[in-house]
Amino acid sequence: MHRPFFVNAEQLDARALLGEWQWLVPATETPLFLTAMGDWVFGASDGSLWLLSMLEGAYTKIAEDSGEFNRLNKSQEWIEETFLSGWFEIGAGNGIQPGQDECLGWKLHPSLGGQFAATNLKVFSMAVYQSLMGQLHCQLQRGPADAHGRIREQAMQEHNARQP
C-alpha cells in the first residue's frame, strides 16, 4: 500500500521518530505533518509553522500562521519548492514508492556528494531515515565530537535504564 505525500503527525509516534533531532527542534514545537520525503511541519506556540528538512538539516519558518500555510499549500510550485514533492513523483515514475511507515530518501545524501537523480533514490524505513539524517546533520553542523558525545550519553542512559 502506497502512502500519501503528507501524513498527519497524530498517526505517528513522533517522539520516537524525532529522537535524533532534539539538538535542532525545540521541545516546545508540535509536529503536525510528515512528508513522504521525511520532512516535518511543526507548529510553534506563536502560531507560526516550521519545516524540518531532511535534505538541508535545517529548521526554518515557512508560514506565519495556519492561514498563510493554507494559502501557500494550494500552490503546487510552493509545495515542490518547499517539500521536494517532485522527487516523490519521480520516484513513483521509476517504481520507487514508499509504503505506510516508509519514506523516500537518498542512498548517498547530496551533502556527501550524492547526485540529485532517480538512481540515488531509495525507500527507507521512516524510523531508520529519521535517525540517520538526524545523526548526519548533527555531525555536519556540530562536528563528530558532539555527535559522539550524544551517542555515548544515550548509550549510558539506556544502560542505566536496564539496571535493576
Legacy VTK file of the C-alpha trace (Angstrom):
# vtk DataFile Version 3.0
C-alpha trace
ASCII
DATASET POLYDATA
POINTS 164 float
0.000 0.000 0.000
1.440 3.353 -1.042
1.341 6.349 1.221
0.043 9.869 0.550
2.653 12.626 0.354
1.511 14.258 3.627
0.614 12.244 6.740
-0.908 13.761 9.854
1.631 13.527 12.700
-1.098 12.348 15.094
-0.950 8.993 13.286
2.740 8.580 14.194
4.984 8.100 17.185
6.582 11.483 16.505
8.570 11.478 19.725
10.357 8.269 18.753
10.899 9.391 15.157
12.352 12.741 16.218
14.771 11.404 18.813
17.870 12.276 16.760
16.611 15.808 16.057
16.461 17.050 19.655
19.612 19.079 19.027
17.760 21.206 16.452
13.988 21.145 17.013
12.717 22.946 20.145
10.881 20.588 22.504
8.007 23.083 22.676
7.102 22.665 18.981
4.188 20.454 17.911
4.643 18.035 14.980
1.772 18.495 12.519
2.679 16.653 9.297
5.311 14.308 7.932
6.020 14.069 4.204
6.924 11.092 2.056
10.428 12.628 1.805
10.750 12.527 5.607
10.356 16.278 6.154
8.282 17.557 9.089
5.953 20.520 9.517
5.739 21.835 13.083
3.515 24.354 14.785
5.100 26.848 17.177
3.436 28.432 20.196
3.167 31.766 18.338
1.112 30.082 15.588
3.905 30.010 13.004
4.703 26.860 11.019
8.205 25.472 10.608
9.880 22.931 8.320
12.452 20.353 9.394
14.242 19.470 6.150
15.971 16.110 5.759
17.881 17.463 2.768
19.255 20.588 4.407
19.170 19.551 8.051
17.572 22.907 8.737
14.634 24.085 10.808
13.075 27.082 9.072
9.873 29.091 9.286
7.618 28.504 6.277
4.461 30.386 7.327
3.478 32.994 9.911
0.257 31.133 10.730
-2.081 28.380 9.550
-3.973 30.796 7.295
-0.815 31.649 5.379
0.186 27.962 5.254
-3.246 27.004 3.884
-2.951 29.687 1.183
0.588 28.677 0.245
-0.072 24.944 0.110
-2.611 25.449 -2.650
0.326 26.272 -4.940
1.893 23.159 -6.464
5.022 25.201 -7.182
5.347 26.163 -3.486
4.843 22.543 -2.410
7.504 21.355 -4.877
9.997 24.023 -3.772
9.327 23.649 -0.053
8.857 19.894 0.273
10.626 18.497 -2.819
7.402 16.762 -3.838
8.688 16.452 -7.408
11.081 13.724 -6.220
8.112 11.769 -4.868
6.631 11.829 -8.364
9.988 10.940 -9.958
10.307 8.014 -7.569
6.796 6.798 -8.413
7.601 7.066 -12.121
10.601 4.803 -11.522
8.742 2.261 -9.385
10.223 3.620 -6.133
7.224 4.159 -3.871
7.286 4.212 -0.073
4.671 2.385 1.941
2.932 3.339 5.167
5.932 3.601 7.539
8.490 4.439 4.875
9.870 7.427 3.036
11.930 8.251 0.003
15.488 9.215 0.740
18.907 9.469 -0.790
21.176 6.404 -0.989
24.100 8.811 -0.769
22.981 12.108 0.721
23.639 15.090 -1.583
25.600 16.852 1.178
28.042 13.934 0.962
28.299 14.078 -2.825
25.215 12.106 -3.850
23.531 13.091 -7.085
20.052 14.503 -7.476
18.959 11.596 -9.653
16.302 8.885 -9.608
19.098 6.303 -9.362
20.063 7.841 -5.990
16.540 7.494 -4.535
15.686 4.633 -2.217
12.797 3.585 0.016
13.808 3.663 3.681
12.095 2.750 6.893
10.899 6.108 8.241
12.434 5.418 11.657
15.804 4.489 10.152
15.902 7.510 7.818
14.940 9.962 10.564
17.684 8.573 12.774
20.314 8.562 10.012
19.517 12.093 8.877
19.448 13.470 12.420
22.865 11.984 13.143
24.309 13.019 9.762
23.208 16.635 10.040
24.292 16.863 13.668
27.774 15.736 12.668
27.890 18.019 9.627
26.746 21.066 11.586
28.161 20.471 15.053
31.083 18.172 14.366
31.682 14.492 15.135
32.743 15.157 18.733
29.286 16.472 19.668
27.532 13.606 17.890
29.848 11.075 19.572
29.130 12.622 22.958
25.380 12.389 22.351
25.669 8.763 21.265
27.761 7.905 24.333
25.300 9.727 26.618
22.369 7.887 25.033
24.122 4.528 25.495
24.729 5.329 29.169
21.071 6.297 29.669
19.925 3.040 28.039
22.381 1.057 30.169
21.216 2.757 33.380
17.557 2.203 32.463
18.198 -1.555 32.284
19.792 -1.688 35.716
17.520 -3.104 38.484
LINES 1 165
164 0 1 2 3 4 5 6 7 8 9 10 11 12 13 14 15 16 17 18 19 20 21 22 23 24 25 26 27 28 29 30 31 32 33 34 35 36 37 38 39 40 41 42 43 44 45 46 47 48 49 50 51 52 53 54 55 56 57 58 59 60 61 62 63 64 65 66 67 68 69 70 71 72 73 74 75 76 77 78 79 80 81 82 83 84 85 86 87 88 89 90 91 92 93 94 95 96 97 98 99 100 101 102 103 104 105 106 107 108 109 110 111 112 113 114 115 116 117 118 119 120 121 122 123 124 125 126 127 128 129 130 131 132 133 134 135 136 137 138 139 140 141 142 143 144 145 146 147 148 149 150 151 152 153 154 155 156 157 158 159 160 161 162 163
